[in-house]
Amino acid sequence: MLRVHSLGLRFGGVHAIQDITFQAARNQVLGLIGPNGAGKTSLFNCITGFYKPTSGKIYLGNDELTGRQPYQISRLGIRRTFQNIRLFGELPLLANIMSGAHVMRRTEKELVQASHALCGELQIDRGFFSRRSGDLPLGIQRRVELARALIAEPKVLLVDEPGAGLAAAEKQLIVSLLRRVATERPLGVILIEHDIGMIARACDRVIVLDRGKILSAGSPEEIRRDPAVISAYLGS
């Protein structure tokens, strides 16, 4: 569904991304791991149009995304969450979810129904519906961000460190929800995460970035055994 070919991103003389090539498939979770500064979030920013690549191409199906504006890329079917949660803190939970459908032609009644359905799918209790989003527990806020991205029925969902700040049980819930989303919806998921346990449980394939380049790629088990990955990232 998503194809990235020879992507490069430079800030002056600094190469944030160098010659990145990969594909993300429907009904699979692709993991992105690597040390801080490896280029993971910069890659997300290129895919979503916040950064303009200095070389290479990005395609969603037959549509080229390279050089398009973020709102255009969103309309074509790319949605994301953020490492630092970006909800509208003053708005209630359901209004935040509905805001993700701003590019869709739906009635308010349809959006409310879709939001309720997503809350059920993502195990968000009705008791939270009327509360300000900024007052919600962190684990609920993470799931509200997922719901806001999913309400637009994306073709590719980019998820940036959804386990940050969560307890082990909440991380396991996020893993199971991402697996369900990827297998039950016609989309692909790309997951950035530092928690190797989450990556191993959630992902079908993993790409390891280091200093803006692909260091290794394969199944979670292959990545965990790769000497280059162990040396650069996982540690002995």
C-alpha positions in Angstrom: 0.0 0.0 0.0 2.8 2.4 0.9 6.1 2.4 -1.1 9.1 4.5 -0.1 12.0 4.5 -2.6 15.5 5.9 -2.0 14.2 8.6 0.4 16.6 11.2 1.6 16.2 14.1 4.0 18.9 16.7 4.7 19.0 19.7 7.1 22.0 21.7 5.8 24.9 19.3 5.9 23.1 16.8 8.3 21.6 13.7 6.7 18.5 12.9 8.8 17.5 10.1 6.3 19.7 8.4 3.7 18.5 6.1 0.9 15.5 4.6 2.7 13.5 2.0 0.7 10.7 -0.2 2.0 7.1 -1.2 1.5 4.2 -1.5 4.0 1.5 -4.0 3.2 -2.2 -4.1 4.0 -3.2 -6.2 7.1 0.3 -6.1 8.5 2.1 -4.1 11.3 5.6 -2.9 10.3 7.8 -1.8 13.1 10.4 1.0 13.1 13.0 0.9 15.8 16.4 2.5 16.4 18.3 4.8 18.7 17.2 8.3 19.4 18.1 10.4 16.4 18.0 7.5 14.0 15.4 9.2 11.7 12.2 7.4 12.7 10.0 10.5 13.4 11.7 12.3 10.5 10.6 9.5 8.2 7.0 9.9 9.5 7.2 13.6 8.9 8.2 13.0 5.3 5.4 10.5 4.7 2.8 12.9 6.1 4.1 16.0 4.3 5.4 17.9 7.3 9.0 17.6 5.9 9.8 17.8 2.2 12.3 15.0 1.2 15.5 16.2 -0.5 15.5 13.0 -2.6 13.5 9.9 -3.4 9.8 9.1 -3.8 6.8 8.1 -1.7 3.7 6.4 -3.1 0.4 5.3 -1.7 -1.0 2.9 -4.2 -0.7 4.7 -7.5 -0.7 8.2 -5.9 2.7 9.9 -5.4 2.8 11.7 -2.0 6.2 13.3 -2.5 5.8 17.1 -2.3 2.1 17.2 -1.4 0.8 19.2 1.5 -0.2 17.4 4.7 -4.0 17.9 4.2 -3.7 16.4 0.7 -1.9 13.4 2.0 -4.4 13.0 4.8 -7.3 13.0 2.2 -5.5 10.3 0.2 -5.5 8.0 3.3 -2.5 8.5 5.6 -3.3 9.2 9.3 -0.9 9.4 12.3 -0.7 9.7 16.0 2.1 11.5 17.9 4.6 10.6 20.5 3.5 13.7 22.5 -0.3 13.5 22.6 -2.0 16.2 20.6 -5.6 16.1 21.6 -7.8 19.2 21.9 -7.6 19.2 25.7 -10.6 21.5 26.3 -12.9 19.4 24.1 -14.8 16.2 25.3 -13.6 12.8 24.2 -16.2 12.3 21.4 -15.6 15.7 19.9 -11.9 14.9 19.7 -12.6 11.6 17.8 -15.1 13.3 15.5 -12.5 16.0 14.6 -10.5 13.4 12.7 -13.3 13.1 10.1 -13.1 16.7 9.0 -12.2 15.7 5.4 -15.1 13.3 5.1 -18.7 14.0 4.1 -20.7 12.6 7.0 -23.7 13.8 9.0 -23.2 14.6 12.7 -25.4 11.6 13.5 -23.1 9.3 11.4 -20.0 10.7 13.1 -21.4 10.1 16.6 -22.3 6.5 15.7 -18.9 5.9 14.2 -17.2 7.4 17.3 -19.2 5.2 19.6 -18.3 2.2 17.5 -14.6 3.1 17.7 -14.8 3.5 21.5 -16.2 0.0 21.7 -13.5 -1.4 19.4 -10.7 0.4 21.4 -12.2 -0.4 24.8 -12.9 3.2 25.8 -15.5 3.2 28.5 -18.7 5.3 28.2 -17.9 6.9 31.5 -15.2 9.0 29.9 -17.4 10.4 27.1 -18.3 13.7 28.7 -15.0 14.5 30.3 -12.5 17.0 29.0 -9.8 15.1 27.0 -7.0 16.9 28.8 -8.3 15.3 32.1 -8.4 11.7 30.8 -5.9 9.1 32.0 -2.9 8.8 29.7 -3.9 5.3 28.5 -7.3 6.6 27.4 -5.8 9.6 25.7 -3.6 7.2 23.6 -6.6 5.3 22.5 -8.6 8.5 21.8 -5.8 9.5 19.4 -6.0 6.1 17.7 -9.8 6.5 17.4 -9.4 10.0 15.9 -7.0 8.6 13.3 -9.2 5.6 12.5 -12.5 7.5 12.1 -11.3 8.7 8.7 -10.9 5.1 7.5 -7.2 5.5 6.5 -5.3 3.2 4.2 -2.1 3.5 6.3 -1.9 4.3 10.0 1.3 5.7 11.4 1.6 5.2 15.2 4.4 7.0 17.0 5.4 5.5 20.4 1.9 4.6 21.7 3.5 2.8 24.7 5.3 5.9 26.0 4.5 6.5 29.7 2.1 3.5 29.9 2.2 0.6 32.4 2.8 -3.0 31.2 -0.9 -3.9 31.1 -1.8 -0.8 29.1 1.1 -1.5 26.6 -0.2 -5.1 26.1 -3.7 -3.7 25.4 -2.3 -1.3 22.8 -0.5 -4.3 21.2 -3.7 -6.3 21.0 -5.7 -3.4 19.6 -3.1 -2.6 16.9 -3.1 -6.3 15.9 -6.9 -6.3 15.6 -7.0 -3.0 13.7 -4.4 -4.3 11.2 -6.1 -7.7 10.6 -9.7 -6.6 10.6 -9.5 -3.3 8.7 -8.2 -2.8 5.1 -5.1 -0.9 6.2 -1.5 -1.2 7.0 0.1 0.0 10.3 3.6 1.4 10.8 4.6 1.5 14.4 7.5 3.4 16.0 8.3 2.1 19.5 11.3 1.8 21.8 9.8 -1.1 23.8 11.2 -4.2 22.1 8.7 -6.4 23.8 5.8 -4.4 22.2 7.5 -4.5 18.8 8.0 -8.3 19.1 4.4 -8.9 19.9 2.8 -6.4 17.6 4.8 -6.5 14.4 5.0 -8.8 11.4 8.2 -7.2 10.1 10.7 -4.8 11.6 13.0 -2.2 10.1 16.0 -1.0 12.2 17.2 2.5 11.5 20.6 3.9 12.6 22.0 7.3 11.8 19.3 7.8 9.1 20.0 4.5 7.3 18.4 1.0 7.3 20.7 -1.1 9.4 18.6 -4.3 9.2 15.1 -5.6 8.3 13.3 -8.9 8.9 11.0 -10.6 11.3 11.1 -9.6 15.0 13.0 -12.8 15.9 15.5 -12.2 13.1 16.1 -8.6 14.3 16.7 -9.7 17.9 19.4 -12.2 16.7 21.1 -9.8 14.2 24.6 -9.0 15.6 24.6 -5.6 14.0 21.3 -4.7 15.7 22.5 -6.0 19.0 25.7 -4.0 18.8 24.1 -0.7 17.6 20.8 -0.8 19.5 19.7 -3.7 21.7 22.9 -4.3 23.6 24.3 -7.7 24.7 
